[in-house]
C-alpha cells in the first residue's frame, strides 16, 4: 500500500492527537510559551500597531477588559479577533521563536486559540494540545524547504504559521481527519509575508494575518468547503512555489520537535539575530570597558542576520529593532535592553548615537546562513576587547529561569494591569493545564 501523502499524514496527526500523548516536558514548554505570549501581547496592544489594529475593530486597549482584549469573552467575529490579537502579540518583537521553523511559533498559535476558546468551551488542556498540534505541523511543513524559503525573502512566521494556526484551530474545533486535511489545503492558498517589511508595522501584522487565516480555513472546512488534496506537496503546490527545486525530507510523528528544537524565549524585545551581539556587548561592558572612550565597534554575524537587519540608521523604534548598529550601541550604553530602548524618543539619544556611529557590522562568510553566532570587538582609548557569543540567552537548551520569565511577564503585563491583576493572570497561565474553563479563568479583574 502506498504511503499517504503528507497532507493526509499531517491531518491524521492533528485530528488524533490527545493531551495524554504529550510528554511532561512538552507540556511545561507550551505552558511557558502561553505565559510569555500573553505578556508580550498585552504590552503590544498599546504599541502603535496594536492600537491601530484594535481601532480598526472598534475597541481601545485602555478601556477594554482583559478577557475581551485577549480575544475571549467577546462578540466580535473570531477571524477579526485573531487578526487583532495576533498583531499585538508580535508588535514588540519580544515573542518567542523556534529554529525548527525559522520563525515565531507562539504568535501564530496562541492568538487563534484564544479567539476560539469561548466558542469551543476550551479547557487549558485543550489549548495545550491544540498548540502542540499546530507547532509540530508548522515545523514539519517547514522542513522540506527551509532555510531556502526564508533566504528567498519570505517571512517564515507568516507562511508556515498559516498552517500551524490552521492545524491548532482544527484540533481545538474537533475536526475529523478529512475536514482537517481540507482545512490545511485551503490554507495552502493563504500564506504570505515579506521580509522586506521588517522594521515596519506590517511585520507584526503578518502574525495577525496568519492567525486570521488559520481561523478562516478551519471554520470553512468545518462547513464542508474543500480544496485540492495535494495543495501543499503536489506540483505547483505550496512547497513547489515557495521553496527550492530540491526539497528536504518530510517527517511527522517520529519525534517531538517541541522536545528537541523547542522554543526560545526572548530576553530582549528586538530581532533575534541581534541577541548574541547584545549579550556579548553587555558581557564586555560589565568587564569594565569605559564606553565613553569607545573608538570603534566591529560586529560580525551571519548572512541571515544581515538580510533581516537592514536598518543601519533607524528613524523609529520599530526600525531600531532591526538595526544591529542601534542594538549593540544600546547594549554598550545602558545596563538593560528593554521595552524603553525601542521607544521612538530613544532612537536619537545622543550617547547611543555617538556609539552607533562607530559600529561597523559585517557578514562572517564562514557562518551558516541562519546562524545566530556573533563576534563583537570594541576598541577604546585604553585597549581592545573581544567576545564571541554562539547562542542567545533563553534558548530551549539554556532557558530563562522561572524567575526571569516572571520578571519579563511582569514588565510586559504591567504596562496595562495593576500588580494584583498581573499576579493573578500569571498564576492562571502558569498552571494552564489545570484550568477547566479558559474564558472564565482569564476574566481577571483589572
C-alpha positions in Angstrom: 0.0 0.0 0.0 1.5 3.4 -1.0 2.4 5.8 1.8 -0.2 8.5 2.4 0.6 12.0 1.0 2.0 14.5 3.5 -1.3 16.3 3.8 -3.0 13.1 5.0 -0.2 12.3 7.4 -0.5 15.8 8.9 -4.3 15.7 9.2 -4.2 12.3 10.9 -1.6 13.5 13.4 -3.6 16.7 14.1 -7.0 15.1 14.4 -5.9 12.1 16.6 -3.5 13.9 19.0 -4.6 13.8 22.7 -3.3 15.5 25.8 -2.2 12.1 27.1 0.2 11.8 24.1 2.2 14.8 25.3 5.4 14.2 27.4 5.6 16.3 30.6 8.5 18.4 29.3 6.4 19.4 26.3 3.5 20.5 28.5 5.9 22.7 30.5 7.4 24.2 27.3 3.9 25.1 26.0 2.8 26.5 29.3 5.8 28.8 29.4 5.0 29.8 25.9 1.5 30.9 26.9 2.8 32.9 29.8 5.3 34.7 27.6 3.0 35.3 24.7 0.1 36.7 26.8 2.6 39.0 28.5 4.0 40.4 25.3 0.6 40.6 23.7 -0.7 42.9 26.5 2.3 45.2 26.1 2.0 45.0 22.3 -1.7 46.0 22.4 -0.8 49.6 23.4 2.0 49.9 20.9 1.1 52.0 17.8 0.4 49.0 15.6 -1.6 47.3 18.4 -3.7 50.4 18.9 -4.3 50.9 15.1 -5.4 47.3 14.7 -7.6 47.5 17.7 -9.1 50.8 16.5 -10.0 49.1 13.2 -12.0 46.6 15.3 -13.7 49.5 17.2 -12.0 48.9 20.6 -9.5 50.7 22.8 -6.9 48.7 24.8 -7.1 51.3 27.6 -10.9 50.9 28.0 -11.3 47.2 27.3 -11.3 44.5 30.0 -8.7 41.8 30.0 -10.7 38.8 28.6 -12.0 40.7 25.5 -8.6 42.3 25.0 -7.1 38.8 24.8 -9.8 37.6 22.5 -12.0 35.6 24.8 -15.5 36.7 26.0 -16.2 38.9 23.0 -19.0 39.1 20.5 -16.6 40.1 17.7 -16.0 37.5 14.8 -13.1 35.2 15.7 -11.3 36.0 12.5 -11.3 39.7 13.4 -10.2 38.8 17.0 -7.3 36.6 15.7 -6.1 39.4 13.4 -6.1 42.0 16.3 -4.6 39.8 19.0 -2.1 38.2 16.6 -0.8 41.6 15.5 -0.5 42.8 19.1 1.4 39.6 20.1 4.1 40.4 17.6 4.1 44.2 17.9 7.2 44.3 20.1 9.2 41.5 18.5 9.6 40.3 22.1 7.8 36.9 21.4 9.4 33.5 21.3 10.8 31.7 18.3 12.0 28.3 17.0 14.8 27.4 14.7 12.6 24.4 13.6 10.5 26.8 11.5 12.9 29.8 11.3 10.2 31.9 12.8 8.0 32.8 15.8 5.6 29.9 16.6 3.5 31.2 19.5 2.2 34.3 17.8 0.7 32.0 15.1 -0.8 29.6 17.7 -1.9 31.4 20.9 -4.0 34.2 19.3 -6.2 32.0 17.1 -6.7 29.6 20.0 -7.7 32.4 22.4 -10.1 33.7 19.7 -12.0 30.4 19.7 -11.6 29.4 23.3 -15.0 30.7 24.3 -16.8 29.1 21.3 -15.0 25.8 21.9 -15.6 25.9 25.7 -11.9 25.1 25.9 -10.0 23.9 28.9 -6.4 24.6 29.5 -5.6 21.0 28.4 -7.5 21.7 25.1 -5.3 24.7 24.4 -2.1 22.9 25.3 -2.9 20.0 23.0 -4.0 22.2 20.1 -0.8 24.3 20.5 1.2 21.1 20.2 -0.7 20.1 17.1 -0.1 23.4 15.5 3.6 23.7 16.4 4.5 20.2 15.1 2.6 20.9 11.9 4.2 24.2 11.0 7.7 22.9 11.8 7.2 19.7 9.8 5.9 21.6 6.8 8.9 23.9 7.1 11.5 21.2 7.0 11.4 20.4 3.2 12.0 24.0 2.1 14.0 25.6 4.9 16.1 27.7 5.2 15.9 28.5 1.4 12.4 29.7 1.8 13.4 32.3 4.4 16.6 33.2 2.5 14.5 34.0 -0.6 12.6 36.7 1.3 9.6 35.0 2.8 8.7 35.7 6.4 8.5 32.2 7.7 6.4 33.1 10.7 3.6 34.3 8.4 3.9 31.5 5.8 4.5 28.3 7.9 2.5 29.9 10.7 -0.6 29.9 8.5 -0.5 26.0 8.6 0.3 26.0 12.3 -2.6 28.2 13.1 -4.9 26.2 10.9 -3.9 22.9 12.5 -4.2 24.3 16.0 -7.7 25.6 15.3 -8.8 22.4 13.5 -7.8 20.4 16.6 -9.5 22.8 19.0 -12.7 22.6 17.0 -12.6 18.8 16.8 -12.4 18.5 13.1 -12.0 14.9 11.8 -9.2 13.7 9.6 -10.9 14.6 6.3 -12.0 18.1 7.4 -8.6 18.8 8.9 -7.0 17.9 5.5 -9.3 20.3 3.7 -8.5 23.0 6.3 -4.8 22.6 5.6 -5.2 22.6 1.8 -7.5 25.6 2.0 -4.7 27.3 4.0 -2.2 26.5 1.3 -3.7 29.3 -0.8 -3.3 31.8 2.0 0.4 32.1 3.1 2.2 35.4 2.6 4.5 37.8 4.4 7.6 39.6 3.1 10.9 40.2 5.0 11.1 43.5 3.1 8.5 44.7 5.6 10.7 44.0 8.6 11.0 47.2 10.7 7.6 48.4 9.7 4.1 48.0 11.2 3.3 45.3 8.6 5.8 42.9 10.1 3.7 42.3 13.2 0.6 42.4 11.1 2.0 39.2 9.5 1.3 37.3 12.7 -2.3 38.7 12.8 -2.9 37.8 9.2 -1.8 34.2 9.5 -3.8 33.8 12.8 -6.8 35.0 10.9 -6.1 32.7 8.0 -6.0 29.7 10.4 -9.3 30.5 11.9 -10.9 31.1 8.5 -9.5 27.9 6.9 -10.6 25.7 9.7 -14.1 27.1 10.0 -14.6 26.9 6.3 -13.5 23.3 6.3 -15.9 22.6 9.2 -18.7 23.8 7.0 -17.7 21.5 4.1 -15.5 23.7 1.9 -12.9 21.6 0.1 -9.6 22.0 -1.6 -7.1 20.0 -3.7 -5.8 17.0 -1.8 -2.2 17.8 -2.5 -2.2 21.6 -2.4 0.9 21.6 -0.2 3.0 18.8 -1.7 1.8 18.4 -5.3 3.0 20.0 -8.5 2.8 23.8 -8.2 1.6 23.4 -4.6 2.9 25.3 -1.6 6.3 23.6 -1.5 6.8 23.9 -5.2 6.0 27.6 -5.4 7.5 28.7 -2.1 10.6 26.6 -1.9 13.7 25.4 -3.8 13.6 22.7 -6.6 15.4 20.3 -4.3 13.4 19.6 -1.2 14.4 18.1 2.1 12.8 15.3 3.9 9.3 15.5 5.4 8.5 13.7 8.6 5.9 14.0 11.3 5.1 11.9 14.4 8.5 10.1 14.6 9.9 12.7 17.1 8.7 15.7 19.1 10.2 18.9 17.7 8.8 20.6 20.8 11.2 18.5 22.8 14.2 18.5 20.5 14.3 22.0 18.9 11.8 23.5 21.3 11.1 27.2 21.9 13.5 30.1 22.6 12.0 32.8 24.8 13.5 36.2 24.1 15.5 38.2 26.6 15.3 41.4 24.5 12.4 43.0 22.5 14.1 43.1 19.1 15.1 40.8 16.2 16.6 37.6 17.4 19.6 38.0 15.1 20.8 40.8 17.4 20.6 38.9 20.6 24.0 37.3 20.7 25.7 40.6 19.8 23.7 42.3 22.6 24.7 39.7 25.1 28.4 39.8 24.0 28.5 43.6 24.2 26.9 43.5 27.7 29.5 41.0 28.9 32.3 43.1 27.6 30.9 46.3 29.2 30.3 44.5 32.5 34.0 43.6 32.4 34.9 47.2 32.9 35.0 48.9 29.5 34.7 52.6 29.5 32.1 53.1 26.8 32.7 56.9 26.8 36.1 56.1 25.4 34.8 53.9 22.6 36.5 54.5 19.3 35.3 51.6 17.2 32.9 48.6 17.5 33.2 45.7 14.9 30.4 43.2 14.8 30.2 40.1 12.6 27.2 37.8 12.2 25.6 35.5 9.6 24.2 36.4 6.2 20.8 35.7 7.6 21.3 38.4 10.2 22.4 40.9 7.5 19.3 40.1 5.5 17.0 40.7 8.4 18.8 43.7 9.9 18.7 46.3 7.1 18.2 49.5 9.2 21.7 50.8 9.7 20.4 54.3 10.7 16.9 53.7 12.2 14.5 56.6 12.5 11.8 54.8 14.6 11.7 52.3 17.4 10.4 49.6 15.0 13.4 50.2 12.7 15.7 50.1 15.7 14.6 46.5 16.4 16.1 45.6 13.1 19.3 47.5 13.4 22.4 45.7 14.6 24.2 49.1 15.0 21.5 50.5 17.2 21.0 47.4 19.3 24.8 47.0 20.0 25.1 50.7 20.8 22.2 50.5 23.2 23.7 47.4 24.9 27.0 49.3 25.3 25.4 52.4 26.8 22.6 51.0 29.0 22.5 48.2 31.6 19.3 46.8 30.1 18.0 46.5 26.6 14.2 46.5 27.3 11.0 48.0 26.2 12.1 51.6 26.7 15.1 51.0 24.4 12.8 50.9 21.4 10.5 53.9 22.1 10.7 56.4 19.2 12.1 59.1 21.6 15.0 56.8 22.5 16.4 56.5 18.9 18.1 59.9 18.9 19.6 59.6 22.4 22.9 61.4 21.8 25.0 59.0 23.8 23.7 56.0 21.9 24.0 57.8 18.6 27.7 58.6 19.3 28.4 54.9 19.8 26.2 53.8 17.0 28.1 55.9 14.5 31.2 53.8 15.5 29.6 50.4 15.0 30.6 48.5 11.8 28.5 45.4 11.0 29.8 42.8 8.5 28.9 39.3 7.5 31.1 36.4 8.6 31.1 34.2 5.5 32.2 31.1 7.4 28.9 31.0 9.3 25.9 29.1 8.1 23.2 31.4 6.6 20.8 31.1 9.6 23.5 31.0 12.3 22.9 33.3 15.3 26.5 33.4 16.4 28.1 36.9 16.7 31.5 38.4 17.4 31.9 41.8 19.0 35.2 43.7 19.1 35.4 47.0 20.9 38.3 49.4 20.6 38.7 52.1 23.2 41.4 54.6 24.0 42.8 52.2 26.6 42.6 48.8 24.8 40.7 46.4 22.6 38.2 43.8 23.9 36.6 41.0 22.0 33.9 38.3 22.7 32.3 35.6 20.5 28.8 34.6 21.5 27.5 31.3 20.0 23.9 31.3 21.2 21.5 33.9 22.5 20.3 33.8 26.1 17.0 32.0 26.7 17.4 29.1 24.2 15.4 25.9 24.6 18.6 24.1 26.0 19.5 27.0 28.2 16.2 28.6 29.1 15.4 31.7 31.0 14.8 30.8 34.7 11.3 30.8 36.1 12.2 34.0 37.9 13.5 35.6 34.7 10.4 34.6 32.8 8.2 36.0 35.6 10.1 39.3 35.6 9.6 39.6 31.8 5.9 38.9 32.2 5.6 41.5 35.0 7.4 44.0 32.8 5.0 43.4 29.9 1.7 42.8 31.5 2.4 45.6 33.9 2.1 48.0 31.0 -1.7 47.6 31.3 -2.5 45.8 34.5 -2.0 46.6 38.2 0.2 44.4 40.3 -2.6 42.2 41.7 -4.0 41.6 38.3 -0.6 40.7 36.9 0.0 38.2 39.7 -3.5 36.6 39.3 -3.0 36.3 35.5 0.4 34.8 35.9 -1.0 32.2 38.3 -3.7 31.2 35.8 -1.3 30.9 32.9 1.5 29.1 34.7 -1.0 26.4 35.7 -2.8 26.3 32.4 -3.2 22.6 32.0 -5.3 22.5 35.3 -7.7 25.3 34.1 -11.2 23.9 33.5 -12.6 26.9 31.5 -10.1 29.3 29.9 -12.6 32.1 29.2 -13.7 32.2 32.8 -10.2 32.0 34.2 -9.0 34.9 32.0 -11.7 37.2 33.3 -9.2 38.7 35.7 -10.3 42.0 37.4 -8.1 44.8 36.1 
